[in-house]
Amino acid sequence: MDPGAHRHESVVDKQIRLAQERGDFDNLPGKGKPLAGIGDPHDELWWVKNYLRREGLTSEMLLPPSIQLRKELDRLPETLRALPSEKEVRDAVAELNLRIVEFLRAPSGPRVRIGRVNADDAVRQWHAGRPVRARPADPVAPAPPPRPAPWWRRLLPR
């Protein structure tokens, strides 16, 4: 290498060259492998999608609150069907109604028809959607043990 070639080298280029000479870039993980996503079409929101995937979130979190609530209202029967007790159904409806009331006090985003959920109606639908369980048969009480003969009968000859 020409000793005069280093004269016009920037500080960063010099540090990279020295690291290469020391072998700092040898045996790095991924060496010789293509970069992830290099052949994919250009997407301006690639970083948002990667963030959502990394954090385990859905793209629904990016929607305006009005549309999020509308989607949740549409999914409510399936959500309630998975709950095991009537109390949990009422609690879930109460929590959803609180968020709906908060939204209605200060609406934002596109105008979507959103209203509170009647808890009694939700419970009725929940009961209607549940499989009917066969009532267990009444257990038959065991027969009482035979009574021993009275003492005076035991004295009689047989």
N, C-alpha and C positions, 0 to 999 in steps of 0.2 A: 504494500500500500504506500502511496506517495505521502511523505511526511508533510507536505504543504496542503494536503487535502483536508486536514483537520482544522486549518485556520478559519474557514468559513462555516464551520459546523456550529449549530446553535447549542445551547446548554442542554436542552432536552435530547437532541440527537446524540450528543456526546455521552450522556448518561445511558441511553439505550445501547450505544455501541459498546461501552465499557461492560454493561451487564451481559451482552451477548458474548463478549470475549471471556468473561468469567464463567459463562455457562449457566447463568441464572434462568434462562428460558428453556433449558433442556429438561425433558421429562415432565412437562406440565400436564395436568389432566386435560384431556380433550385434544392433545396435540395430534395433528393430522386428521382430525375429524371436521366435517363441515359445521359451520355456525348454524345454530337452531333458527329456523324460520327464514333462512337466507333465500329460499326459492319461492316463498309465499308472496302473493300480491301485496302491494303497499296498502296498509291500513292505518289511518290517522289515529285511531283509538286503540292501537295495539297495547299501549301501556295500561289503559283502563281495563281492558280484557284480562291482561296478565295479573293485574292487581286483584280483580274480582276472583279469578281462579285461585290465586295464591291464598287469599283470605277465606276462601270457601263460601263466597257470596254469590247470589244470582244476579242476573242483569236487571231483575225486577226492582232491585234497590235503587236503580238510577231513575225510575219513573217518578212522576210527580205524585204527591201524597193522595190526590183525589183518585188517580188511576190505581194506585196501590190498594187503597181501601175498596174500590169497586171490585178488583180482582179477588180480594180477600172475602168480600161478600158473596161472590160467585162460587168460591170454593168452600163456603161455610158448611154446607151439608156433608161433604166428604170429611172435613176437619172434625165435625162433631161426631160423625159416625165412629171415628176411631177412639173416642173417649169412653172410659169404662163406667162412669156413674153420672147420674143426673146432676149432682152437685158440680162436677167438673164441667158439664155442659153449660150450666147456669153461670159459672165463673168465667168460662171462655166468652160467652155472649156479653157478660157485664164488662169484661176487659175491652172487647171490640167496641161496644157502645161508648165507653169512655173515650177511646181514640176518635170515634166518629163525632162525638160532641165537641171535642177539642178542635177537630178540623172544621166543623160547621161554624165555630165561633170566629175563626180567621181562615176562610177558605183561600186556597192558592192553587194555581195550575188550571188546567182546562175544567170547564163546568161539566160535571158528571153527576147523574142522579144518585145521591147517597142518602140513606136514612137509617135510623136506629132499627135494631132487630128486636122483635118481641120475643122475650125469653120463653114465655109459655108456648108460643108457636114453635120455637126451635126445639123445645123439649118434646112436644108432641111429634114433630118430625123425627126426632132422635128415637123415640119409642117405636114409631111406625117402621123405621128402617132397621131395627134390631131384630135378629132372628128370635122366634118364639122358642123359649126353652121349655122342654117338657118338665112338668113339675115332678119332683121325685115322688114315688109312691110312698104312701104313709107306711112307715115301718110297722110290720105286724108284731104286736107285743108277744113275747114268748108265753106259752101256756104256763100257768103257775104250777109249781111242783105238786104232786099229789100229797094230800094231807095224810099224815099218819093216822092210823086207826086210834080211836079213843082208848084210854088205858084199860077200861073195863072189858072191852072186846078182846083185848090181848090175853085176858085171863080165861076167857071161855075156851073149852076144848074144841078142837077142829075136827 
